[in-house]
């Protein structure tokens, strides 16, 4: 059996843009490379109704816990090569190590969740949402490709699965790759560069982030109905310029987002403004404008609370400019907290194997937020170059550290005689520089 090598899945010498959109040939070809490695490890391969893929293997001869480790492989347009696949390959490498050890019983599932990015279909985490019922098969015909509305999600799923069956034998089709698991783990490249800055302070010790909460998105489209007129002849107080209204709302949303971030509740942004029917003329006021808002929520900040605050912003804009503004909620989700007990176990593992850790939130939504598991958590590894662009980069060393953490974590979770009451509390023996660090909100303001 050939070893699972990082070079088989990542090119560490290039930063070429990745266009591995969900359900495309490019995405399926990458998945097939992973499936072939799963088969080499002796895993049974399943694909479900939405296109989630899973490799499963049972260890030992007695019933034990089930652990799902996974992430996604699809990318945004002109994205980077590490966001998503790192979590799948870490899972593969973890499974490879666990299979060699005979001292416990259980089942390991390595999952590739379908369509995590919203770039193609305007809806994120479609595969993981399907697993917990947030999206059903009835929705597949309603969701369409943003660039070609003639292509439905149902069409894309069918084409990708047909391609998969042509290329790979022995894949079993199931309704869902799993309904519930005991533990769900995910490794992901960090998307804020905080860990990379911390790593630079002491490059002798590796670092990971323990994700304590996962954000959700409230996405809103709003339409402004103003009045077209001549810029030279219309006094400022008489203008009903739709773009002025949209800009006013955008600045207020920015202020709202900064307040959320300061208080650990999320962040918000005005994505773009469009002016349908306007010819970009300097001397014409626009009568129509469309605005898009993306509000990321954390902690106790519910989508209903955020929507109420946005509605107050719109109400103020309507009164100030005497125009009409209509709101359309595109999607909304509730933020979740990861499992504190699993997070504590990760801390203990990190202390034992001499890896620093920083507790931190994920403002971005993640598959872990939707996975049906009794207990779930995720970790970040250091990366640089930003996120969702070709410059994103994760070192081999960082990826190997994540595998080391998960291998030791699963050792503990799968041991046959493991009992929560017998949990070992490891005493940190690291220096001040390498001791456990708690998340510092101020680091996000720098």
N, C-alpha and C positions, 0 to 999 in steps of 0.2 A: 504494500500500500504506500503510495507516494504521500509525503508530508504536505499538509496544508500550508502553502507558502504565500506570503503577502505579495510577492512579485507576480503571482499568477492573476492577481485581481487589481493591483494598483501599479501605475507607472510613476515612481517617485522622482523621475528625472524630467517630467514634462508638466506643463500647466495648460494643456490644450483644453478648450471648452468641451464639456460633455453635454450631448443632447440625447439623453436616454429617457425620453418622455414615456409616461405610463402606457403599457400595453403595446408599444411599438416594437418593431423587429429588433431595434438596438437594445431595448430593455429586456426582451425575451432572450436574446443571445447571451447577454450577461448572466441572466438567471440560469440558463442552461449550463454555463460553466460551473456555477455553484451546485446545481443539481448533480452534475457528473461527479463532483467531489463528495457530495452527500452519499451517492451510491457506492463510491470507493470505501467510505467509512462504514458501509453496511446498513445504511438507513433505508427505511421504507418511505417512498415519496408520495405525497398526496397534493392535489390541487382542488380548490373548492369553487363554489358558484361564482364568486367575485374575482377569482384569480389569485387568491392567497396560495402560497406554496409552502409545504412543510416537509422536512426530513425528520423522521422519528426513529429512535432506537431505545430499546429497553435493556437495562443493565441489571444483572443479578437474577435470581430465580424466585424472588418474592415480590409481592406488591409493594411499591414504594411511592414516593412523591413524584409529581410531574412538573418539570421545569421547562418553560418556553423561553428561549433566547432568540431575539431577532430584531430586525429593523426593515428598511426598504432599500430598493435598488434604483428606483426611478429618480430622475433629476428634474431640475427646472430647465428652462431654455438657457443655453450657454452657461451651465452650472459647473461646479467642481466635482472631482471624482471621489471625495471622501464622505460627503454628507449622505448618510444612509448606509451604503455598503459596508462601512467600517463595522457597524453593529452586527451585520450578518456574518462577516468573516471572523470577528471576535467569537461569535457563537460557534462557528465551525471549528476554530482552533480549540475552543473550550471543550467541545464534544470529543475532539480527537484525543485530548488528554484524559478525559473522564473514562472513555472506553477502555483504556489501558489498565484501569484500577478496579480490582475485584472486591473492594471492601464495603460496598453498599448496594442497595437496590433502588431502582427508580427508572423513570423515562425522561429522556432528553428530547426536546423538540426544537429544531432550528427553523425559525419561521422567516419567510420573506413576505412582508405585508404589501399588498397591492396598492398602487396609486396613493402614496403618502403626500406627494406634492400636488398643489392645486393648479399648477400651471396649465395642464391640458383641459381638465374638466371643471375648473372653478370650484372644486370641492376637495378639501384636504382629508387625508387619512381614510379614504374610502374602504380599504381592505379591513382595517381594524374597526371602523364603525360598523361594518357588516357583521363582524364577529359578535358585537354586543347588541345588535338590533337597531342601531341609530339610522342605518340605511338598509333597506330591504330590496329584494329582487324586483318588487313593484316599482322602485325608483329608477331602475336601470334605463328605462325608456325615456324618462323625463330629463336625465342629465346628458348634456350634449357637449361635444368638443367646442371649445371657445373659438377656434379658428375655422371650423367647418361644422356648422350646426346640423348638417345632414348625417353626421356620425354620432350615434348615441353611445352611451356607456355600454349598453348591451351589445352593440355591434363590435366595439373594441375588445370586450371580454371574449366574445366568441372567436374573433379572428386570432387573438393571441393564444387561446387555448388550442385552436386547430393547428396553429404553427408549432406549438409545444408538442402536441401528439405526433406530428410528422417527424420531429427531430429526436424525440426521446421515447424509449419504450419503458413499459412497466410503471407508469404513473397512474395511481388510482384516483378517480374522481369522487369527491365527497361533497356533502352539503356545506360543511364548515370544517376547516382544518382542526379546530377544537372548539368546544362550547365553553369550557372552563378549565383552567389549569391551577395547580397549587401556587406556583410562583412564576412571575413574568419578569424577565430582566432585559434591559436594553442598554447597549453602549452607543454613544453618539459623539460626533465631533462637537465641541462647544462652539457656540455661535457668537460669542461676544469678545473673545481674546483675553478674558480675565485670567484664565488658567495659564496661558502662555506667558503673561507678564509675571505671574507668581513663580512660574518655573524658572524664569531668567534670574530670579533672585538667588536661587541655589540650584544649579544644574546637576548637582551630584545626587539629588533625590527627585524621583518622579512624583507627579501629582495627578490626582483625578478630582473631578467634581461629583459630589453626591447630590442628585437632584431631589429637592424636598417638595417641590410643587411644580405642576405643569400648567402653563397658561392655556387659555382658550381664546378664540377670536369672535368678536362681534363685528360683522361686516355690513355696512349700510351704503346704499346708493340713494342719493337724493336729487330731486329735480327742481330747478328754480324757474318760475315763470315771471319774467320781467317785462319791460316794454322797450321795443326798438325805437331809437331816435338818433338825432344828429348830435355829435359831441360838442360842436361849436355853438349850437343854438339852445342847448338844454342846460339850464342852471344846475349846479351841483345838487342843490336840495330837491330838485324836481326829478332827478334821474332815478330810474328803476333798472339799473344795469345788472343783469343776472350774474355776471362775473364778479361784480363787487360783492354781491350777497354770498356767492360761493367762497370767495376769498375771505370774507369776514368769518364765515363758519369754519373755514380751514384754520385760521389763526386761533380761534376759540378752542378748536379741537386740540391744537398743539399745546395750548395752555393747560387744557384738561389732562392731556397725556403726561405733561411734566409734573403735574400735581399727583397723578396716579403713581408715577415712578418714584417720586419723593417719599410717598407713603407705602411703598411696596405693594401697590394694588394693580400694577400693569403699566401700560403706556398706550399712546394713540397717535394716529397720523392721518393727515389728508393725503390720499394717494395721488389723485390727479383731478383736473377740471377739464371738461369738454364743453364745447359751445356748438351744438347742432345748428346747422343752417347759417352760421355766421361766416362771412367771407374774409375774415382777418383784415377788415378795412379799419384804418385808423380813425375814421370819422363816423363810425356807426357804433351805437350802444347795442349790446347783445340782449335779445329778449329771452334767450334760453341758455341754461347751463346745467351740466350734470356733474355732481361731485361724488367722490368715493371715499369712505372712511373705514379704516381698519383699527379697531380698538382691541388691544391685547389685555386680557384680564388675569389677575392672580389673586390668590388667597380668598378673602370673603367678598370680593367684588363680583357680584352676579351680573349676568347680561342684562337683566331687567333694571338693575340700579344704573348701569352705564347708559342704557337706552333712555332712561328718564332724564339723565343729565344732558344727553345729546338733544333730546326734545326741547329742553329748556333753552339750549343754545339756538336752536332753530326758531323757537318762539320769539326770542330776542331779536334775531335777524329779520324776521317777518315784520315785527313792529317798527324796527329802525328804518327799513327800506320800503315798506308798504308793498311787498311782493308776496307771491304764493310759493311755498316750498312743500313738496310732497316727499315723504320718507318711505323707502322700501328696504326692509331688513332682508339681506341676502342669506346670512347664516348667523347663528349664535350658539355658543357652547358655554358650559360651566367649568371653571378651573378645578383641578383636582390636586389633592395632596398624595404624595407617595407614602408607602408604608414605613412608619417610624421604626418598627422592629427590624425590618430588612436593612434600613439605613444604618441602624446601630450595628448590625452584623458586618456591614461593609466597613464601618469605622474600625471595628475590631480586627478585621482581616488586614486592612491597610496598616494598622499599627504593627501587626505581626510580621508583615513582609516588607516593612520599611517604605511605605508609599504615603506621601502627604495627602490630605484630603481637604476640600473646601466645600462646605455646604452652600448650595446656591439654587436659585429657581431657574426654570426654563420659561422665558417669556413666550417663546415659540411653542406652538402646539406640537405634540409628538404622538406616535402610535400608542405609546405606553398609556396615555390618558384614556384610551378606549378599550384596551385589552381586558377581556373578562378573566380575572385571576383573583384568587383569594388574597394574595399579597403581591404587590408589584412595586418596582422601583427602576431607576435608570441612573447611569453614570455618564458624565462628560469626560472627554479626554482633551488635552490642550490642542489647539489648532491656531493657525495664523492666516492672514490674508482675507479675513472676513468670511462671510457665508453666502452661498448661492451665487458664486462667481468662480471663474477658472483659477483665481489666485489662492483659493482656500487650500491649506496644506496641513497634513498631520504626519508627524514623524513616525517611523517604524517603532521607535522606542515607546512612544505614547500608546500605540495600538497594542504592543506586546504587554504593556502594563495593565491595560484593560482586561486582556485575556488572563493574565496572572490573577487579577482580582476575582474574576468570575470563576476561574478554576478552583480557587481556594474557597470561594463562597459556596459553590455547588458541592464541594467536598463535605462541607458542614451540613448543608441542607439535605443531602441524599444519604448520609450515613444511616444505616438501618436502625441503630439503637439511639439515634439522636433524640433528645427530649428538650423541650424549651426550658424546663425547670433546671436542667443541667448545663445551661449555657455557660461557657467559659468567658469571664471578663478579663481580657488581656490588658495588662498594665502598660501604658505607653513607656517606651524606653528611649524615645528619640530625643534629640537635642531641641533646644528652644526653637531653632530655625525650622525643624521638621515636625513640630508637634501639630496636633489636629487644629485646624483653623475653622472658626465659625464664620458664616457668611456675614460680611460687612456691607451694609447697604451703601455706605459712602463710596465704595469702590466703583459703583456704577455711575457716580457723578463726575468721576475724574475724566 
